[in-house]
Amino acid sequence: MIAIRRVSRLLSSAASTAVPSRPPGPCLPSIPQAIWDKTETRLHLNRQNPLGQLKLRIERFFSGRHRDEFVMFDNIPPIVSTKSCFDDLLVPHDHVSRSTSDTYYVQKDQVLRPHMTAHDVPLLKEGHRAFIVSGDVYRRDTVDKTHYPVFHQMDGVRLFGPSVSNEDVLTDLKETLENLAQTLFGKEIGVRWVEGSFPFTDPSLELEVYWEGRWLEILGCGELRRGVLDNSGISSDHRGWAFGLGLERLAMVLYGISDIRLFWSNDSRFLRQFQAGDLHVKFRPFSEYPATQRDVAFWINKGATVHENEIHELVKLVADDTVEDVRKIDEFERDSLVSNCYRITFRHMSRTLRKEEATAYHEEIKRKIAALLPVEVR
Ligand code: DAH
């Protein structure tokens, strides 16, 4: 087996196993405790979990392809500066990813990283020239079977010296990632490149694989922009590529896992199926327990705005992994007031949810929405 060169060390001075504690001072809007709790889990480091296995497989691919060139980082704490997360990566000031309805702000200039790309410039500044950085990322988002406020990404960077043209960089990038796709999905997998758009790369590309009758996007990548390399202190005769992929998305496609909450469950009926570490195992769903739906309708106060993600977050706050799906099913305006109706699907992962439990969640959700948002629950 190929040895993996791993650097388990932090950008900050704390110990590498330290869990970030909630920092003092104003946090607006505040990050739910349930999210802070999840910063401790680090599923990508758990070898029993398909996410941990997939990450290891990808690290092994890079170690094997370029022996000893790539350094692996997988234990960098998730609080990062807005500078390294956005500014250094040329993310425009009005980009939606900077908004407090998308990203969890710890303080004005600190966030729970919404992508692992946040570590590219700091690692380049430290002198690393080729690396893979894996970790947990955080986004305020909608709640459904494929979205969860915490997920896991792997980013990679490779730099090249003066003798390498930008065609060479792109050729190496494409060869490397096509090869990775073949390693994960099988030699015969169909792949194609489509144009992407990321603030930090030019050109930007997305890799799609033809899988079970459909083209599916599996990663984003491109040549790092000169401005990003300048921000990293890289001399003007160097170039480099970067890529980023979502581990949940990849694992869900590869293994046929239908519900993102499963990664967080300790249910042996789930974990057992991946024990052998075989990439080609197909997940066999165990019996699903019945779903219960409840609606919440409210008027939004005049002049106020309520972001959809706020509703999703409040629902998740109350019922956590018992929520399978939240969606807006109705919106209308009357006398310049706006009405919204959301349908919540509850489904317990490992038992039947009792009617009274669903009702209790429903009541608590209505109470929280009325108490915390500028709305009138109907
Ligand atoms: N950070 C991007 C995201 O979260 C993914 C990504 C795209 C990373 C292109 C990269 C890249 O390094 O080159 O969606």
Residues whose N, C-alpha, C, O or C-beta is under 5 A from the ligand:
A	BS01	DAH	P114 H115 T117 D155 G156 F198 T201 G220 C221 G222 A242 F243 G244
